[in-house]
Amino acid sequence: MKARPCVLTIAGSDSGGGAGQQADARTIQALGGYAVTAVTAITAQNGAGLTAWKAVAPGLIAAQIRAVSEGYALAALKTGLLPGPAAIRAIIAEIRRHPRLPLVVDPVLGSTSGTRFLREAGRRELREGLFPLATLVTPNWPEAAELGGHPVRSSTEAAEAGLRLAERFGCAVLVKGGHGPGPLCRDWLVTRTGALRAFEGPRIPTPNTHGTGCVLSAAIATGLAQGLDLEAAVANARRFLQRQLTAGRRTRWGLGAGPAFAG
């Protein structure tokens, strides 16, 4: 039997299981990969919000990455919650050991309930240190606005933000449209060369949206690990997420938003 491609997720742990490492691992496994992990932070949260969190020491994050990279044939990497500039620098040092591996960066700046994970020094390290190493960066509208320094209030402004980020940092950018209005959700993919492509689909009414960005970025990383080109990996990942949101839209999980993908 052929081995599953190994995908390393470098992200926080979600005690509610809807996002972070837990959502990443479920997604990677569901799509035919094998998930290995480096935990960056421990969080106390459920669907109603995050109540506490603690960063893992940068040296321990680096040790996790090194251990799995020495023990497994990694095929792709993805990042999520990164808890400060020292942690990001430690992660960059380890990622540089594997320059040929696809890297998907989900720039998690804070929680939906308002907790901030990265202050300006961390955001600067993320932009200037990690983005240039990335195959793809996947901000939503608020993240694209904060990282690019310009407001994002429409789909047109989302595309413009993606173009600016791609040009400045030399990486492909997928600006996700989940925060936009209207019945359609439009994501903008900007390639390294500045080519622009829109991906559209119906906005799915569901209370279960926790971890959508984690699921999407993990699914893209898994597609890249399996040898898909970037556009195909994005298209497949969007279809996967849409199927999960549709399948789970009538499930009630308790407090707040349920998981976008429960497995």
C-alpha positions as CSV (number, residue, x, y, z in Angstrom):
1,M,0.0,0.0,0.0
2,K,1.3,3.4,-0.9
3,A,2.1,5.7,2.0
4,R,-0.1,8.7,2.6
5,P,1.8,12.0,2.0
6,C,2.8,13.6,5.3
7,V,1.5,17.1,6.0
8,L,2.9,19.1,9.0
9,T,0.6,21.5,10.7
10,I,2.3,24.1,12.9
11,A,-0.6,25.7,14.8
12,G,-2.4,26.0,18.1
13,S,-4.5,23.4,19.9
14,D,-8.2,24.1,20.2
15,S,-9.8,22.5,23.3
16,G,-13.2,22.6,21.5
17,G,-11.8,20.7,18.5
18,G,-13.3,23.0,15.9
19,A,-10.2,24.8,14.7
20,G,-6.4,24.6,15.0
21,Q,-4.5,21.4,15.1
22,Q,-7.6,19.3,15.6
23,A,-9.4,20.7,12.5
24,D,-6.2,20.5,10.5
25,A,-5.5,16.9,11.4
26,R,-9.1,15.8,10.6
27,T,-9.0,17.5,7.2
28,I,-5.6,16.2,6.2
29,Q,-6.6,12.6,7.1
30,A,-10.0,12.9,5.4
31,L,-8.3,14.0,2.2
32,G,-5.8,11.1,2.1
33,G,-2.8,12.7,3.9
34,Y,-1.1,11.8,7.2
35,A,-1.1,14.6,9.7
36,V,1.9,15.4,11.9
37,T,1.9,18.3,14.2
38,A,3.9,21.0,16.0
39,V,1.8,22.7,18.7
40,T,2.4,26.4,19.0
41,A,-0.1,27.3,21.7
42,I,-2.7,25.8,24.1
43,T,-6.1,27.4,24.1
44,A,-9.2,27.1,26.3
45,Q,-12.1,27.6,24.0
46,N,-15.5,26.3,22.7
47,G,-17.9,27.5,20.1
48,A,-18.7,30.6,22.1
49,G,-15.2,31.9,22.3
50,L,-11.7,31.7,23.7
51,T,-11.2,32.2,27.5
52,A,-7.5,31.6,27.9
53,W,-4.4,30.7,26.0
54,K,-0.6,30.1,26.6
55,A,2.2,30.1,24.0
56,V,4.5,27.1,23.7
57,A,8.2,28.1,24.1
58,P,9.9,28.8,20.7
59,G,12.6,26.1,21.4
60,L,9.9,23.5,22.0
61,I,8.1,24.4,18.8
62,A,11.3,24.1,16.8
63,A,12.1,20.8,18.5
64,Q,8.7,19.4,17.4
65,I,9.2,20.5,13.8
66,R,12.7,19.0,13.8
67,A,11.5,15.7,15.3
68,V,8.7,15.1,12.7
69,S,10.8,16.3,9.8
70,E,13.6,13.8,10.7
71,G,11.1,11.0,11.3
72,Y,8.7,11.4,8.4
73,A,9.0,12.2,4.7
74,L,7.2,15.5,4.8
75,A,5.3,16.5,1.6
76,A,3.9,19.9,2.7
77,L,3.7,22.3,5.6
78,K,1.0,24.7,6.9
79,T,0.9,27.2,9.7
80,G,-1.9,28.7,11.7
81,L,-1.7,30.4,15.1
82,L,1.9,31.6,15.7
83,P,2.3,33.2,19.1
84,G,4.9,35.9,18.7
85,P,8.0,37.1,16.9
86,A,10.5,34.7,18.6
87,A,8.3,31.7,17.8
88,I,8.0,32.8,14.2
89,R,11.8,33.2,13.9
90,A,12.3,29.7,15.3
91,I,9.7,28.3,12.8
92,I,11.4,30.1,9.9
93,A,14.8,28.6,10.8
94,E,13.3,25.1,10.7
95,I,11.3,25.8,7.5
96,R,14.4,27.0,5.7
97,R,15.8,23.4,6.1
98,H,13.1,22.3,3.7
99,P,13.0,24.9,0.9
100,R,11.4,22.6,-1.7
101,L,8.3,21.8,0.4
102,P,5.0,23.7,-0.3
103,L,4.1,26.0,2.6
104,V,0.6,27.3,3.2
105,V,0.4,30.2,5.7
106,D,-2.9,30.9,7.3
107,P,-2.2,34.2,9.0
108,V,-4.2,33.9,12.3
109,L,-3.9,37.3,13.9
110,G,-6.6,36.8,16.6
111,S,-9.7,34.9,17.6
112,T,-13.2,35.7,16.4
113,S,-14.1,36.5,20.0
114,G,-11.4,39.3,20.1
115,T,-8.2,37.7,21.6
116,R,-5.0,39.0,19.9
117,F,-2.3,36.5,19.2
118,L,0.2,38.7,17.4
119,R,1.1,42.3,18.2
120,E,2.9,44.5,15.6
121,A,6.4,43.0,16.1
122,G,4.9,39.5,15.4
123,R,2.9,40.7,12.4
124,R,6.0,42.3,11.0
125,E,7.9,39.0,11.4
126,L,5.0,37.2,9.8
127,R,4.9,39.5,6.8
128,E,8.6,40.0,6.2
129,G,10.0,36.7,7.4
130,L,7.4,34.0,6.7
131,F,5.4,35.3,3.8
132,P,8.4,35.3,1.3
133,L,8.9,31.6,2.1
134,A,5.2,30.7,1.4
135,T,3.7,29.0,-1.5
136,L,0.3,30.5,-0.5
137,V,-0.9,32.9,2.1
138,T,-4.7,32.7,3.0
139,P,-6.0,35.9,4.7
140,N,-9.6,36.7,5.2
141,W,-10.9,40.3,4.7
142,P,-9.9,41.7,8.1
143,E,-6.5,40.0,8.0
144,A,-5.8,41.2,4.5
145,A,-6.7,44.7,5.6
146,E,-4.5,44.6,8.7
147,L,-1.5,43.0,6.9
148,G,-1.7,45.2,3.9
149,G,-2.5,48.5,5.6
150,H,-5.6,49.3,3.5
151,P,-9.3,48.8,4.3
152,V,-11.1,45.8,2.6
153,R,-14.8,46.6,2.4
154,S,-15.7,45.0,-1.0
155,S,-14.7,42.2,-3.3
156,T,-12.8,44.7,-5.4
157,E,-10.8,45.9,-2.5
158,A,-10.1,42.3,-1.5
159,A,-8.6,41.6,-4.9
160,E,-6.5,44.7,-4.7
161,A,-5.3,43.7,-1.2
162,G,-4.2,40.3,-2.6
163,L,-2.4,41.9,-5.5
164,R,-0.5,44.3,-3.1
165,L,0.5,41.5,-0.7
166,A,1.6,39.2,-3.6
167,E,3.7,41.9,-5.2
168,R,5.3,43.0,-1.9
169,F,6.2,39.5,-0.5
170,G,6.6,37.4,-3.7
171,C,4.1,34.8,-2.7
172,A,0.7,33.7,-4.0
173,V,-2.3,35.0,-1.9
174,L,-5.8,33.7,-1.5
175,V,-8.0,36.4,0.0
176,K,-11.1,34.6,1.3
177,G,-14.5,36.1,0.9
178,G,-16.3,34.7,3.9
179,H,-16.6,38.1,5.5
180,G,-18.2,39.6,2.5
181,P,-22.0,40.3,2.0
182,G,-24.4,38.8,-0.4
183,P,-25.4,35.2,-1.5
184,L,-22.1,34.5,-3.2
185,C,-18.8,33.9,-1.5
186,R,-15.9,35.1,-3.7
187,D,-12.3,34.2,-3.0
188,W,-9.5,35.9,-5.0
189,L,-6.4,34.0,-5.8
190,V,-3.3,36.0,-6.9
191,T,-0.4,34.0,-8.2
192,R,3.3,34.9,-7.7
193,T,3.2,36.4,-11.2
194,G,0.3,38.6,-10.4
195,A,-2.4,36.6,-12.3
196,L,-5.8,37.0,-10.7
197,R,-8.5,34.4,-10.5
198,A,-11.9,34.4,-8.7
199,F,-13.4,31.3,-7.1
200,E,-17.1,31.7,-6.4
201,G,-19.7,29.6,-4.7
202,P,-23.0,30.0,-2.9
203,R,-22.8,31.3,0.7
204,I,-24.0,28.4,2.9
205,P,-26.3,29.4,5.8
206,T,-25.0,27.4,8.8
207,P,-24.3,28.0,12.4
208,N,-21.2,25.8,12.1
209,T,-18.4,28.0,10.9
210,H,-15.7,27.5,13.5
211,G,-12.4,26.6,11.9
212,T,-13.3,27.3,8.3
213,G,-9.9,28.9,7.6
214,C,-8.1,26.0,9.2
215,V,-10.0,23.5,7.2
216,L,-9.5,25.3,3.9
217,S,-5.7,25.9,4.4
218,A,-5.1,22.3,5.6
219,A,-7.0,21.0,2.6
220,I,-5.0,23.2,0.2
221,A,-1.7,22.0,1.8
222,T,-2.9,18.4,1.4
223,G,-3.6,18.9,-2.3
224,L,-0.2,20.4,-2.8
225,A,1.3,17.4,-0.9
226,Q,-0.4,15.1,-3.4
227,G,1.1,16.9,-6.4
228,L,-1.8,19.2,-7.4
229,D,-0.9,22.6,-8.8
230,L,-2.0,25.6,-6.8
231,E,-5.2,26.4,-8.6
232,A,-6.4,22.8,-8.5
233,A,-5.5,22.5,-4.8
234,V,-7.5,25.6,-4.1
235,A,-10.5,24.5,-6.1
236,N,-10.5,21.0,-4.5
237,A,-10.1,22.5,-1.0
238,R,-13.1,24.9,-1.6
239,R,-15.3,22.1,-2.8
240,F,-14.3,20.0,0.3
241,L,-15.2,22.9,2.7
242,Q,-18.5,23.6,0.9
243,R,-19.5,19.9,1.2
244,Q,-18.7,19.9,4.9
245,L,-20.6,23.2,5.6
246,T,-23.6,21.9,3.7
247,A,-23.6,18.5,5.4
248,G,-23.3,19.9,8.9
249,R,-25.6,22.9,8.6
250,R,-28.5,21.4,10.6
251,T,-26.3,20.0,13.4
252,R,-26.4,21.7,16.8
253,W,-23.3,21.5,18.9
254,G,-24.2,23.7,21.9
255,L,-22.7,27.1,22.7
256,G,-21.8,29.4,19.8
257,A,-20.5,28.3,16.4
258,G,-20.0,24.6,15.8
259,P,-17.2,23.1,13.8
260,A,-17.1,23.7,10.1
261,F,-15.8,20.1,9.7
262,A,-16.6,17.6,12.4
263,G,-15.1,14.6,10.5
